[in-house]
Amino acid sequence: MTENQQDEHFDPVAEHPEVAELGYEDARDQLAEVVKQLEAGGLSLEDSLALWEKGEALAAVCERHLAGARERVERALAAVEDDA
């Protein structure tokens, strides 16, 4: 498998199953902490990469929650329009 093929199949949430069941607020707060740690610097390359990957997983969890919320809002708006 080439490096590009590996990148195409990288699933950050699968690599960090501990974040998969987090609620939006917890995932967002942990993501903010990851960003803070990365911005502070001072980590080894390996630690920075591991933290970056965890951040990708947290961002994916946040996006999943936001997509679900968008869908619920769209359904609610459609129901209101149907009633009108």
Secondary structure as UniProt FT lines:
FT   HELIX           3..8
FT   HELIX           12..15
FT   HELIX           17..19
FT   TURN            20..21
FT   HELIX           24..40
FT   HELIX           45..83
//
